[in-house]
Amino acid sequence: MNRKIAQIALIVKDYDEAINFYVHKLKFKLIEDTIIDKNKRWVLVSPDIENSSSILLAKADSENQSKFIGNQAGGRVFLFLHTNNFEKEFQNLKDNNIKIVRDPVIEQYGTVLVFEDLYGNLWDLIEPKANQNE
């Protein structure tokens, strides 16, 4: 049996503002943007076009869903973005005025910082130690 997690849904307020953040600020790739009906789109973004997983930007369509925008993990780090060029990614976050919640630190597993997406969800940016020795 061969299985993988293909997408994870991220609740957003607006498709276009979320696309702008992930594609233009975080430099993700827009994989798909398909209109399903007048209120719903299938929008996939990924850090890399060849990445095996992507984020489905899912616009909240009820008051209950809207309550979770920016807090999908109850205040904990929700998503983990690995890189092999921490300094370049860190500079990109600063250049795009993305809020850094915890400054970079070197941990046992690599270099890490915590940042917020446009809605307040927390992300770890990590350069694993294995990449730092290459």
Backbone as CSV, one residue per row, in Angstrom:
resi,resn,N_x,N_y,N_z,CA_x,CA_y,CA_z,C_x,C_y,C_z
1,MET,0.843,-1.176,0.000,0.000,0.000,0.000,0.892,1.245,0.000
2,ASN,0.583,2.199,-0.850,1.337,3.445,-0.943,0.390,4.597,-0.634
3,ARG,0.636,5.318,0.476,-0.255,6.411,0.864,0.557,7.651,1.190
4,LYS,-0.116,8.801,1.074,0.502,10.071,1.457,-0.603,11.072,1.741
5,ILE,-0.272,12.099,2.481,-1.203,13.211,2.656,-0.959,14.146,1.481
6,ALA,-1.977,14.344,0.683,-1.839,15.140,-0.534,-2.078,16.624,-0.275
7,GLN,-3.144,16.949,0.458,-3.457,18.335,0.766,-3.892,18.455,2.219
8,ILE,-3.752,19.672,2.719,-4.314,20.027,4.010,-5.100,21.313,3.781
9,ALA,-6.301,21.377,4.335,-7.154,22.547,4.146,-6.778,23.635,5.147
10,LEU,-6.692,24.842,4.659,-6.420,26.018,5.477,-7.572,26.987,5.260
11,ILE,-8.319,27.279,6.315,-9.478,28.160,6.189,-9.003,29.600,6.037
12,VAL,-9.533,30.278,5.013,-9.136,31.650,4.710,-10.365,32.550,4.595
13,LYS,-10.157,33.865,4.720,-11.245,34.833,4.567,-11.574,35.075,3.104
14,ASP,-10.521,35.121,2.283,-10.697,35.508,0.886,-9.662,34.767,0.034
15,TYR,-10.114,34.204,-1.054,-9.201,33.455,-1.923,-8.060,34.325,-2.441
16,ASP,-8.386,35.476,-2.990,-7.363,36.287,-3.655,-6.334,36.851,-2.686
17,GLU,-6.766,37.290,-1.490,-5.782,37.791,-0.533,-4.885,36.660,-0.039
18,ALA,-5.446,35.457,0.101,-4.633,34.313,0.522,-3.642,33.916,-0.573
19,ILE,-4.099,33.903,-1.826,-3.191,33.612,-2.948,-2.072,34.637,-2.969
20,ASN,-2.414,35.905,-2.812,-1.393,36.957,-2.822,-0.340,36.703,-1.751
21,PHE,-0.766,36.359,-0.550,0.184,36.115,0.530,1.075,34.914,0.226
22,TYR,0.462,33.799,-0.086,1.248,32.567,-0.258,2.098,32.573,-1.522
23,VAL,1.585,33.120,-2.601,2.322,33.102,-3.862,3.316,34.260,-3.955
24,HIS,2.889,35.453,-3.611,3.758,36.618,-3.817,4.673,36.910,-2.634
25,LYS,4.236,36.607,-1.437,5.083,36.886,-0.278,5.896,35.675,0.166
26,LEU,5.248,34.505,0.289,5.992,33.312,0.705,6.655,32.596,-0.468
27,LYS,6.342,33.043,-1.681,6.954,32.484,-2.910,6.540,31.034,-3.158
28,PHE,5.318,30.661,-2.739,4.772,29.356,-3.062,4.338,29.374,-4.528
29,LYS,4.064,28.216,-5.067,3.568,28.081,-6.430,2.054,27.884,-6.385
30,LEU,1.359,28.553,-7.295,-0.076,28.335,-7.447,-0.239,27.095,-8.318
31,ILE,-0.724,26.025,-7.737,-0.860,24.745,-8.431,-2.169,24.698,-9.208
32,GLU,-3.240,25.194,-8.583,-4.549,25.146,-9.235,-5.447,26.231,-8.667
33,ASP,-6.273,26.804,-9.520,-7.302,27.754,-9.111,-8.500,27.532,-10.031
34,THR,-9.401,26.679,-9.601,-10.551,26.286,-10.410,-11.837,26.780,-9.752
35,ILE,-12.695,27.436,-10.524,-13.992,27.893,-10.025,-14.936,26.698,-9.976
36,ILE,-15.510,26.471,-8.801,-16.472,25.386,-8.635,-17.892,25.909,-8.778
37,ASP,-18.181,27.028,-8.151,-19.448,27.738,-8.332,-19.204,29.198,-7.989
38,LYS,-20.244,30.010,-7.904,-20.044,31.454,-7.724,-19.394,31.824,-6.395
39,ASN,-19.407,30.915,-5.417,-18.821,31.204,-4.108,-17.632,30.323,-3.740
40,LYS,-17.355,29.309,-4.542,-16.347,28.334,-4.145,-15.341,28.079,-5.261
41,ARG,-14.063,28.004,-4.845,-12.970,27.687,-5.759,-12.125,26.577,-5.145
42,TRP,-11.434,25.848,-6.007,-10.471,24.832,-5.574,-9.101,25.457,-5.812
43,VAL,-8.473,25.939,-4.726,-7.208,26.665,-4.830,-6.136,25.894,-4.076
44,LEU,-5.123,25.460,-4.815,-4.006,24.727,-4.226,-2.723,25.522,-4.397
45,VAL,-1.959,25.638,-3.309,-0.632,26.247,-3.354,0.350,25.268,-2.720
46,SER,1.602,25.374,-3.150,2.628,24.485,-2.633,3.965,25.217,-2.620
47,PRO,4.843,24.895,-1.664,6.158,25.535,-1.646,6.966,25.270,-2.909
48,ASP,6.678,24.156,-3.575,7.443,23.767,-4.750,6.513,23.055,-5.713
49,ILE,6.636,23.327,-6.980,5.766,22.727,-7.991,5.836,21.206,-7.955
50,GLU,6.961,20.647,-7.544,7.134,19.194,-7.509,6.862,18.608,-6.123
51,ASN,6.409,19.466,-5.202,6.152,19.019,-3.839,5.024,17.993,-3.830
52,SER,5.127,17.021,-2.979,4.109,15.981,-2.930,2.901,16.380,-2.083
53,SER,2.958,17.503,-1.407,1.812,17.966,-0.633,1.540,19.430,-0.948
54,SER,0.294,19.829,-0.727,-0.079,21.212,-0.995,-1.112,21.654,0.025
55,ILE,-1.379,22.946,0.021,-2.374,23.535,0.907,-3.583,23.915,0.073
56,LEU,-4.748,23.458,0.517,-6.004,23.854,-0.105,-6.485,25.096,0.628
57,LEU,-6.528,26.230,-0.076,-7.038,27.462,0.518,-8.556,27.385,0.451
58,ALA,-9.191,27.167,1.592,-10.628,26.934,1.673,-11.311,28.133,2.308
59,LYS,-12.065,28.871,1.514,-12.749,30.055,2.028,-13.862,29.634,2.993
60,ALA,-13.846,30.252,4.174,-14.879,29.976,5.170,-16.242,30.305,4.572
61,ASP,-17.193,29.385,4.742,-18.522,29.645,4.184,-19.619,29.621,5.241
62,SER,-19.200,29.746,6.506,-20.182,29.851,7.589,-19.548,30.632,8.732
63,GLU,-20.397,31.105,9.622,-19.910,31.827,10.797,-19.041,30.907,11.659
64,ASN,-19.431,29.653,11.769,-18.659,28.692,12.558,-17.261,28.504,11.975
65,GLN,-17.153,28.323,10.661,-15.832,28.178,10.039,-15.009,29.447,10.202
66,SER,-15.639,30.600,10.082,-14.918,31.885,10.198,-14.245,32.040,11.553
67,LYS,-14.808,31.433,12.591,-14.218,31.532,13.931,-12.828,30.909,13.995
68,PHE,-12.511,30.005,13.071,-11.240,29.294,13.119,-10.172,29.875,12.200
69,ILE,-10.517,30.905,11.457,-9.520,31.540,10.592,-8.405,32.090,11.484
70,GLY,-7.184,31.701,11.207,-6.035,32.184,11.964,-5.760,31.436,13.249
71,ASN,-6.593,30.471,13.584,-6.395,29.744,14.831,-6.749,28.269,14.655
72,GLN,-6.308,27.695,13.573,-6.664,26.307,13.279,-5.985,25.310,14.200
73,ALA,-4.947,25.730,14.899,-4.234,24.807,15.798,-4.307,25.262,17.250
74,GLY,-5.281,26.095,17.570,-5.464,26.504,18.962,-4.300,27.273,19.552
75,GLY,-3.573,28.028,18.708,-2.460,28.837,19.181,-1.103,28.155,19.098
76,ARG,-1.076,26.913,18.705,0.197,26.195,18.519,0.673,26.383,17.085
77,VAL,1.925,26.054,16.843,2.416,26.052,15.468,1.581,25.048,14.694
78,PHE,1.111,25.474,13.521,0.201,24.658,12.725,0.905,23.956,11.571
79,LEU,1.813,24.665,10.906,2.468,24.109,9.727,3.980,24.287,9.837
80,PHE,4.719,23.403,9.180,6.176,23.364,9.275,6.744,23.415,7.867
81,LEU,7.492,24.470,7.583,8.080,24.675,6.259,9.580,24.425,6.359
82,HIS,10.040,23.383,5.691,11.476,23.075,5.660,12.129,23.778,4.476
83,THR,13.374,24.166,4.678,14.147,24.836,3.635,15.592,24.347,3.689
84,ASN,16.288,24.535,2.582,17.723,24.267,2.597,18.510,25.575,2.505
85,ASN,17.783,26.719,2.628,18.426,28.031,2.601,17.706,28.953,3.586
86,PHE,17.986,28.745,4.859,17.304,29.478,5.920,17.480,30.984,5.777
87,GLU,18.709,31.428,5.531,18.978,32.867,5.462,18.165,33.544,4.360
88,LYS,18.066,32.917,3.211,17.280,33.478,2.094,15.798,33.553,2.457
89,GLU,15.275,32.492,3.067,13.864,32.475,3.469,13.599,33.518,4.562
90,PHE,14.503,33.622,5.521,14.369,34.596,6.600,14.370,36.016,6.027
91,GLN,15.263,36.284,5.106,15.316,37.605,4.478,14.023,37.893,3.721
92,ASN,13.479,36.891,3.042,12.220,37.070,2.321,11.085,37.426,3.282
93,LEU,11.028,36.757,4.440,10.011,37.089,5.438,10.150,38.541,5.884
94,LYS,11.379,38.959,6.164,11.614,40.352,6.588,11.260,41.331,5.470
95,ASP,11.679,41.034,4.238,11.399,41.922,3.100,9.908,42.104,2.854
96,ASN,9.116,41.095,3.194,7.672,41.148,2.971,6.887,41.490,4.227
97,ASN,7.599,41.984,5.255,6.978,42.416,6.512,6.079,41.349,7.130
98,ILE,6.526,40.103,7.041,5.800,38.998,7.658,6.230,38.931,9.123
99,LYS,5.254,38.862,10.003,5.530,38.923,11.435,6.303,37.697,11.910
100,ILE,7.472,37.970,12.494,8.290,36.932,13.112,7.886,36.880,14.587
101,VAL,7.384,35.743,15.022,6.905,35.575,16.390,8.049,35.175,17.320
102,ARG,8.938,34.287,16.825,10.123,33.890,17.562,11.314,33.965,16.631
103,ASP,12.316,34.717,17.051,13.522,34.901,16.244,14.244,33.569,16.037
104,PRO,15.111,33.523,15.024,15.836,32.282,14.742,16.666,31.802,15.926
105,VAL,16.612,30.505,16.131,17.459,29.849,17.130,17.988,28.558,16.524
106,ILE,19.129,28.142,17.027,19.687,26.861,16.600,19.283,25.827,17.643
107,GLU,18.552,24.837,17.179,18.095,23.752,18.032,18.853,22.485,17.656
108,GLN,18.623,21.453,18.395,19.247,20.165,18.156,18.972,19.657,16.736
109,TYR,17.777,19.930,16.221,17.342,19.426,14.921,17.628,20.381,13.761
110,GLY,18.034,21.621,14.070,18.333,22.582,13.016,18.039,24.004,13.444
111,THR,18.038,24.913,12.471,17.738,26.320,12.726,16.247,26.538,12.496
112,VAL,15.598,27.278,13.415,14.145,27.439,13.356,13.742,28.830,13.801
113,LEU,12.672,29.331,13.201,11.994,30.531,13.672,10.506,30.286,13.524
114,VAL,9.694,31.104,14.178,8.246,31.001,14.070,7.734,32.301,13.462
115,PHE,6.868,32.160,12.448,6.241,33.326,11.840,4.740,33.124,11.730
116,GLU,4.026,34.227,11.490,2.572,34.190,11.312,2.232,34.352,9.846
117,ASP,1.194,33.626,9.411,0.681,33.892,8.073,-0.233,35.114,8.138
118,LEU,-0.898,35.448,7.060,-1.695,36.667,7.009,-2.862,36.659,7.977
119,TYR,-3.275,35.494,8.465,-4.409,35.428,9.387,-3.993,35.166,10.829
120,GLY,-2.716,34.867,11.058,-2.240,34.618,12.412,-1.904,33.176,12.715
121,ASN,-2.112,32.255,11.754,-1.676,30.873,11.961,-0.161,30.864,12.121
122,LEU,0.328,30.052,13.038,1.763,29.984,13.288,2.426,28.905,12.445
123,TRP,3.589,29.247,11.923,4.408,28.356,11.101,5.802,28.285,11.696
124,ASP,6.428,27.127,11.622,7.864,26.999,11.860,8.558,27.023,10.506
125,LEU,9.584,27.826,10.389,10.511,27.749,9.256,11.734,27.037,9.795
126,ILE,12.069,25.909,9.174,13.142,25.063,9.689,14.135,24.721,8.583
127,GLU,15.412,24.906,8.891,16.443,24.294,8.071,16.991,23.141,8.896
128,PRO,16.600,21.912,8.538,17.071,20.762,9.313,18.588,20.674,9.354
129,LYS,19.105,20.199,10.443,20.545,20.090,10.643,21.229,19.329,9.514
130,ALA,20.592,18.312,8.972,21.171,17.550,7.855,21.490,18.461,6.677
131,ASN,20.634,19.436,6.397,20.880,20.376,5.301,22.040,21.312,5.602
132,GLN,22.259,21.623,6.868,23.287,22.572,7.258,24.686,21.959,7.138
133,ASN,24.770,20.642,7.056,26.068,19.978,6.945,26.454,19.693,5.510
134,GLU,25.560,20.015,4.570,25.848,19.718,3.150,26.766,20.748,2.552
